[in-house]
Amino acid sequence: MHYSVQIFTWTARQGVHQVGSVIEVDAPNPKAAAVSLLGLRLDDSGTSSRLAVRVWRGEDPDKVDCDCFYYH
């Protein structure tokens, strides 16, 4: 499957902001798409390292379901 991935980070001073641009990835599922980019451990809950990704299929990220994962 083809996925689009956005990487985000956040700080108390700057709030949430996107890191880089949207990346297109071919992967078997959304979690694999997120792991393939940085090779870091991730999950959908728990304490994170202030780095997260949003993964979706389709042309318009505002009109499709997406998955969010947090790097640990």
C-alpha positions as CSV (number, residue, x, y, z in Angstrom):
1,M,0.0,0.0,0.0
2,H,1.0,3.6,-0.6
3,Y,1.1,5.9,2.5
4,S,1.8,9.6,3.2
5,V,3.7,10.3,6.4
6,Q,4.1,13.6,8.3
7,I,6.6,13.8,11.2
8,F,5.8,16.2,14.1
9,T,7.7,17.3,17.2
10,W,6.7,19.6,20.0
11,T,8.2,21.8,22.7
12,A,6.7,24.0,25.4
13,R,8.0,27.1,23.6
14,Q,7.2,26.4,20.0
15,G,4.2,24.0,20.4
16,V,3.5,21.3,17.8
17,H,5.2,21.7,14.4
18,Q,5.9,19.6,11.3
19,V,9.4,18.4,10.7
20,G,10.3,18.4,7.0
21,S,7.7,17.7,4.3
22,V,5.2,14.9,3.7
23,I,7.0,11.7,2.8
24,E,5.5,9.1,0.4
25,V,6.2,5.4,1.5
26,D,5.2,2.0,0.2
27,A,4.5,-0.3,3.2
28,P,2.2,-3.2,4.2
29,N,0.5,-1.1,6.9
30,P,0.6,2.3,8.6
31,K,2.8,1.3,11.4
32,A,5.4,-0.2,9.0
33,A,5.3,3.0,7.0
34,A,6.2,5.0,10.2
35,V,8.9,2.6,11.3
36,S,10.5,2.4,7.9
37,L,11.3,6.2,8.0
38,L,13.4,6.4,11.1
39,G,13.7,2.9,12.4
40,L,12.8,4.0,15.9
41,R,10.5,2.2,18.3
42,L,7.0,3.6,18.3
43,D,3.6,3.0,19.8
44,D,0.1,4.6,19.9
45,S,0.3,5.4,23.6
46,G,2.7,6.0,26.5
47,T,5.5,8.5,27.1
48,S,7.0,9.7,23.9
49,S,10.3,11.3,22.9
50,R,8.5,14.4,21.5
51,L,8.4,12.9,18.0
52,A,5.3,11.6,16.4
53,V,4.0,10.7,12.9
54,R,0.7,10.9,11.1
55,V,0.1,8.2,8.5
56,W,-2.7,8.1,5.9
57,R,-3.7,6.6,2.6
58,G,-5.4,8.7,-0.1
59,E,-4.9,12.1,-1.8
60,D,-6.3,14.5,0.8
61,P,-5.0,14.1,4.4
62,D,-7.9,16.3,5.7
63,K,-10.6,14.0,4.4
64,V,-9.3,10.5,5.2
65,D,-8.8,8.4,8.3
66,C,-5.2,8.6,9.6
67,D,-3.2,6.8,12.2
68,C,-0.9,8.5,14.7
69,F,2.1,7.0,16.3
70,Y,4.6,8.3,18.9
71,Y,8.3,7.4,18.9
72,H,9.8,6.1,22.1
